[in-house]
Amino acid sequence: MDKSNTKLWTKDFIVISGVNFLLTLIFNLLIVTIGLYAVDEYNATASQAGLAAGISIIGTMIGRIIIGREIERIGTKRTLIVGLCLFTATTLLYFVDFSLSFLLLARFFNGFTLGIAVTACGTIVAQVIPASRKGEGIGYFSMSTTLSTAIGPFIGIFMSQYSSFQMIFVLCFVLGVISLMVAIFVKAPLLVRPSAGEEAKGIKLSQFIEPKAVPIAVITLAIAFCFSSVLSFINFYAIEIQLIEAASFFFLVYALVILISRPITGRLLDTKGANVVMYPAFLVLAAGLFLLSTANTSATLLLSAALIGLGFGNMQSCTQAIAVKLTAPHRMGLATSTFFIFLDAGIGFGPYILGLIIPVTGFRSMYAILSIFALATAALYYVLHGRRKFAKSSAATVS
């Protein structure tokens, strides 16, 4: 076998992972601080502050939907550069102190352009990873997002305490410029377009969503819904159970476990098939959520963080790899977009739905119910994907 065709850590792989890290770092840094800014600058209510944080996710989803259809025609490298230019430009809108409504528009357009850029990143990395190492490669690539999930909120909270919001926006703009400069050095392979006779005429759903990726994307939606409960309510829960200090380390533990486990689970996916990773991960996620529902000590809380990271963190990269592997090469951009649309939907709309039941159940019961939901999703996974031959053994990308 030609080793050059199986090399993973190429210049392009490293560069595009770095760009994705910077983009998601900006996103995670802003999402924990923009609500505070809205309250401090515009006297926003709690719901308005939440909208300021969450509306960017809606923008990201719409950006993914639109660019998922057009990325094949535009080209992945060009899409990335245009997306980064627009994303960096819209970051400047945060410096305009006009009104809360303007801030919401700025957040929406910043999220929209982010959706374009990160979809291009995900598509390019799927192109440059060897087919035989898709699971392992996407697992490593996803670590860039995992690191930003831990580092971004830490920087944001630190700067909000010891610096000004204007300095936070300056940092975001500088990071955007750096990501653009780095992205120039990426060489993205051309997407192989189908013949004219194979292209769909008129407007069809398949032009925006990759049908082959939908079943596994539905699973992604379900597990993201579970994880949204942690992202949105862990601080409130920690205050209730008086474990605020331990909660500050929650996502650091979560990220550390993913960094250690993903290289292993990625190789297992490539050599043994998806089921070897997915079924244990469902059990571990359910155990983590149940343990979180019973947490009374710092050790219990942080152990639940480790289990949730081992479960959700590895399922996230695994389902992305499945979506790409199931799809023809020329529709990788659409498959990547479809995956993230469902992921964003689960994380973005989950808190609103869960917020309606918390007054009835309380936090502990909510996490216990979600642990059962995670187990039920394992059964859904079997129906939608797990029983297929592809899921039970290693397989190459669809051609």
N, C-alpha and C positions, 0 to 999 in steps of 0.2 A: 504493500500500500504506500502511495506517495504521501510522505509525512507532511508535505507542504499543504496538502488538501485537508489535513486534520488538525492543523495548528490553530489553537484557540486564541492565545494571547498575542494577537497581531497589533500593529500600530492603530489600525482603524477601530478594533474592538476596544482598546484602552482609551482612545480619544473619545469615542462616542459614549462610553461609560462615564467618562469624566464630565462631558457635557450634560448628560442626564442627571448626574449628581448635583451639578450646579443649579440646574433648573428646578429640581425637586427640593433642593435646599432653600431656594428663594421662596417656593410655595409654602413649605412647612414653617419657615421663619415668619412669613406674613400671616399665616392662618392663626397663629397663637397670639399675635400682637395687634392685628387690625381691628379686632373688636374693642380692645382697650383704647385704641386711638379714636374710634368712633364715639365712645363714651366720653373720653377726655376732651375731644375737640368739638363735638356736636351735641353733647348731652344725650346720646342715643339711649334708648331703652334696651333692656336685655335682649328682647326679640330682634330689635334693629341691629344690635351688635352681632347677634348670631347670623343674621342675614348678610351682614357685611363680610363675615368670615366665609359663609357657605355659598354665596352667589358666584364666586369664582369657579366652584366645582361645576355649577350649571353651565357656565361659559366654556369650561374645559370639555364637557360632554358634547356641546354643540360644535365646538371646534373639531373634535375627533370625528363626529358624524360627517361633517362637510369635507374635511381633508381626506378621510378614509376613501371617499369616492374619487377624489381628484389626484391623489398622490401618485398614482400610476401614470397619469398623463403629464403631470408637472415634473416628476422625477424626485427621488428621495433627497438627494443632496440639495437641490434647489429649494424644495419644500422646507428643509431644515434651516437653511440660511434665511429665507424669507420669514419663517416663523420666529427665529431668534431676533431678527431685526425688529419685527413688530412687537414681540414680547418686551424687548429692552426699551423700545419707544414708549409703550404703554405704562411701563414702570415710572416714567417721568410724570404721569398723570397724578401720582400720589403727592407730588409737590404742590399741586394746585389746591389751595385751601378755599374751596368755593361753598360747598354744601354737602349734606349727607347724601342727597340724591346723586350728586356728581361722583362722590366716593363710590357709591354702589355701581354706577356705570363704569368707573375706572376698574373696579374689581372684576366686573363681568368681562370687559374687553381684555384685561390682563389674563384672565382665565381662558378666554377664547383663543388667544394667541399661544398660550402655554399648551393648549390641547393640540395645536398644529405642530409645535416644536417637539413635544414628547412623543407624539405618534410617529413623527419622522425618525426620532431616535430609536424607537422600538422596532420600526421596519428595517432600518439600516443594520441594526445589530442582528436581526434575524437573517439578513442577507449574508453577513460576513462570518457568521458562525457555521462551521462545518456541519453537514446534515447529521453525521454520526454522533455529534456532541451537542445537539440542540438543547437538551435538558440541562446539561452541565453548564453550557455557555449562558443560557438565559438565567440560570441560577446565580452565576457570578455577576451578570449584568444587573440583576435585580438587587444585588447588594448595594449598588449605588443609591437606590431609592431607600433601602433599609437604613443606610448610614445617615442619609439626609433626614429621615424620620426621627433619629435620635439627636443629631447635631443641630438641625434647624430650630426646633422648639427650644433647645437649651440656649442657643445664641439669642433667639428672640426674647425669651424671658429675661435673660441676663441684661441685654441692652435696654429693655423696657424699664428696668430697675435703676440702671446706672448711666443711661444715655438718653438722648432725645429720639422722638419718632422720626425726625428729619434725618438723623444719622442712620437709622434703620433703612430708610428709603435710599439713602446714598449708597449704603452697602449693597442693597439689592440691585441698584443700577450698575454698580461696578462689577458685580458678579455676572450680571447679564452681558456686559461688554466683554468680559473675559470668556464667557461661554461662546460668544460669537466669534471671537478671535481664534479660539481653539478649534471650533467646528470647521473653519476654513481648511484645515489640514486633513479632513476626512475624505477618503475616496470611496464612494458608495457604488457598488455594482449596479448596472442598469436592470430594472425590472423587465422581465420578458413579457411583452404584451401579447395577448391572444390575437389571432387573425381577425380580420374585419368581420368574417362570418360568424365568429364566436362571440363578438361583443353584443350585448343586449341593446335592443332598440327601444327608444322611449325611456321613461323614468320608471324604474322598478326598485323594490325594496332591496334587492340583491346588489344594487349599486351603492348602497349606504351601509349595509350589514352583510357580513359573510355568513351565509346559511350554515356552512359546515362547522363554524366556530360557535354558533348559538347554543347548542346543548351544553358544552363545557362552560360557556359564558354564563349560563343560568346558574350553574353551580358556583361560579365565582361571585355572582350577585348574592347568593344565599350566605356564603361564608363572609363576604364583605359586610353584609347586614349584621352578622354576629359581631364582627370586629368593630363596627361603628359604635357599638355600645361602650366599648373600651375607650376608643378615641375621644368620644364626646362627654362621657360621664365619669371617667375614672377619678378626676379631681373632686367632683361633687361627692362621689362615693367615699373617697378617702377622707374628706372632711367629716362625713357622717360617722365613719368608723374610727376616726381620730388616728389616721395613719398617713398624715400629709407628708411628713418627711420621707417615708418609704416610697410614697407615690412618685416623688421627684426622680427616683431611680428606676421606675417601672419600665419606661421605654428604652433605657440603657440596657437593662437586662434582656428585654425583648429583642433588641437589635443584636446583642452579643450572641445570643443563642442561635439566631438566624445566620450570622456570619460563620459560626462554627459548623452548623449542620448543612447548609445549602450545598457546599461542594460534594458532600456525601450523597445527599438526596438527588442532586442533579445527575450524578453518575448512575445511581440506581435507576432513575427514570430512563436513561439511555440504554442501559444494559438489561434491565429486568421488566420494564414496562411501568405504566403509570399507577397501576393498582397497588404495587408494592409500596409506593409512597403515599398514595391518597388515603387508603383505608386506615392505616395507623394514624395518619395525621388527623382524620376526623375524630378518632377516639381521643387523641391527645388534646385537640381543641376543646372537645366536650368536657374533658377532665379539667382543663385549665379554667373554663368558665364556671364549672361547678365549684372548684376550689376557691375561685374569686368570690363566689356567692357566700362562702363560709368564712372568709378571711377575718381574723381577729388579731393577727400579729404581723409584723413586718416580714418575717420569713415566709409566712403563708401567702402574703400578697405578692412578693417577689417570685416565689415559686410558681404562682399562677401566671405571672408575666413570662417566665421561661417556657411553660407549657403552651401558652397561647402563641408565643413566637415560634416554637417548634411545630405547632399545628397550622395556624393560619399562614405564618410566614413562608412555610414550604409549600403549602397548597397554592398560594398565590403565584409563585414562580412555576410550579408544576402545571397549573391550568393554562398559564400563558404559553408554555412550551407545547402543550397539547393542541391549543388553538392554532399555533403556527404549523405544527407537524401535520395536522389534518387538512391543511389548505395548500392549494396549488401555488407554486412560487410567485406567479405574477399577481396573486391576491393576498400576499403576506401583509401588505399595508392595510387592507381592509380587515383582515383577521385580527391584526394588532389593535386597530381602532375599535372593532367589535368587542374584544376582550376588555379594553379599558373603559368603554362606555358602560358596560355592565358592572365593572368594578367600581367606577365612580358613582353609579346609580345606587349601589348598595351602601357605600360610605356616605354619600351625600343626602339621600332621603331616609336612611335608617334612623338617624337621630330624631327626625321629626315624628316618625311612626312610634318609635320607642318612647319618645317624650309624652305621647298620649296615654301610654299604659303605666308609666312610672308612678303617677299619683295613685293608681289603684294597687299596683303590686309592690312598690318600693324597689330599691336597687337590688337587694339580695335575691328576692324572688325573680326579678327580671333576669339576672344572670343565670339562675338555676333553670328557668324556662328556656333560655337561649342554649344552654348545654344540651337539653333534650332536642331542640331545633337542629343543632349541629349533627346529632346522631341521625335524625330523620333525613337530613340532607345527604348522609352517606347512602341511604336507601335510594334516594333520588339519583345520586351519582351512578349507582349500579344500573338503574333503568336507562339513563341517558347516555352513559359512556362505559361504565365499568364492565358490562357483560360483553362488550365488543372484543374481538380477538386482538385488535390493535392495543387495547389497554392492558392486556395480559402478558405482552412480550415486547421486546424492543422492535421498533419499526422505523423506517426511513421516512423522510418527508414526502408528502404526496407530490407527484409530478404532474 
